Amino acid sequence: MPFLIETFDAPERSHIRRERYQEHLDFLAEQADLLLACGAKLSDDGASADGGIYLVNVETRDEAESFIARDPFMQGNLFRDVVVQRWRKAYLGGESFL
């Protein structure tokens, strides 16, 4: 069953997002087979990010936690908080899983 991972940036460490951005994108490309969806949470004007959401197709919480632990943003200590929660697909890409 998939997991939702929600991250919250520490404002005083926003420079880490810029410094590690390409490493983060490379990591996501390497893990693409596990990603149902992911992306940054943006300000209303779209000018800045302050966290992200990942929907990962893994079987256990340990796998989800291992996934986010390998993210260069996590390794760079960008996040002030990370929430990992089991997620049930009801609709994805317009398709019903009910």
C-alpha positions as CSV (number, residue, x, y, z in Angstrom):
1,M,0.0,0.0,0.0
2,P,1.4,3.4,-0.9
3,F,2.6,6.0,1.6
4,L,2.3,9.8,1.6
5,I,5.4,11.7,2.7
6,E,5.0,15.3,3.5
7,T,8.0,17.5,4.2
8,F,8.2,21.0,5.8
9,D,11.3,23.1,5.1
10,A,13.1,24.9,7.9
11,P,12.9,28.5,6.8
12,E,16.4,29.3,8.0
13,R,17.8,26.5,5.8
14,S,16.1,27.5,2.6
15,H,19.5,27.8,0.9
16,I,19.9,24.0,1.1
17,R,17.0,23.7,-1.4
18,R,18.9,25.7,-3.9
19,E,22.3,24.0,-3.2
20,R,21.0,20.5,-3.4
21,Y,18.3,20.9,-6.0
22,Q,20.0,19.1,-8.9
23,E,21.0,16.2,-6.6
24,H,17.4,16.0,-5.4
25,L,16.2,15.8,-9.1
26,D,18.7,13.2,-9.9
27,F,17.6,11.1,-6.8
28,L,14.0,11.4,-8.0
29,A,14.9,10.2,-11.5
30,E,16.7,7.2,-10.0
31,Q,13.6,6.4,-7.9
32,A,11.0,7.0,-10.5
33,D,9.7,3.5,-10.4
34,L,8.6,4.1,-6.8
35,L,7.0,7.5,-7.4
36,L,3.2,7.7,-8.0
37,A,3.5,11.5,-7.7
38,C,5.7,14.1,-6.1
39,G,6.3,17.8,-6.1
40,A,7.1,20.9,-4.1
41,K,4.5,22.8,-2.0
42,L,4.6,26.4,-3.4
43,S,3.7,29.9,-2.1
44,D,0.5,31.3,-3.7
45,D,2.5,33.3,-6.2
46,G,4.6,30.2,-7.1
47,A,7.9,32.0,-6.3
48,S,9.1,29.9,-3.5
49,A,8.8,26.3,-2.1
50,D,8.6,25.4,1.6
51,G,8.3,21.6,1.5
52,G,7.1,18.8,-0.7
53,I,4.7,15.9,-1.1
54,Y,5.8,12.4,-2.3
55,L,3.4,9.6,-3.0
56,V,5.6,6.5,-3.0
57,N,4.6,3.0,-4.0
58,V,6.2,0.9,-1.2
59,E,4.9,-1.8,1.1
60,T,6.1,-0.7,4.5
61,R,6.7,2.4,6.6
62,D,10.3,1.4,6.9
63,E,10.6,1.5,3.1
64,A,9.0,4.9,3.0
65,E,11.3,6.2,5.7
66,S,14.3,4.8,4.0
67,F,13.2,6.5,0.7
68,I,13.0,10.0,2.3
69,A,16.2,9.4,4.3
70,R,18.1,9.0,1.0
71,D,16.8,12.2,-0.5
72,P,19.6,14.8,-0.7
73,F,17.2,17.4,0.8
74,M,16.8,15.2,3.9
75,Q,20.6,14.5,4.0
76,G,21.3,18.2,3.8
77,N,19.0,18.8,6.8
78,L,16.5,21.0,4.9
79,F,13.4,19.8,6.6
80,R,12.1,20.9,10.0
81,D,9.5,18.1,9.9
82,V,8.6,15.0,7.9
83,V,5.3,13.2,8.2
84,V,5.0,9.6,6.8
85,Q,1.5,8.2,6.6
86,R,0.0,5.2,4.8
87,W,-2.2,6.3,1.9
88,R,-5.1,4.6,0.2
89,K,-5.6,5.2,-3.5
90,A,-9.2,6.1,-4.3
91,Y,-8.5,8.0,-7.6
92,L,-5.3,8.5,-9.4
93,G,-4.9,10.0,-12.9
94,G,-8.7,9.9,-13.3
95,E,-8.9,6.2,-12.6
96,S,-10.9,4.8,-9.7
97,F,-9.4,2.2,-7.4
98,L,-12.5,1.8,-5.3
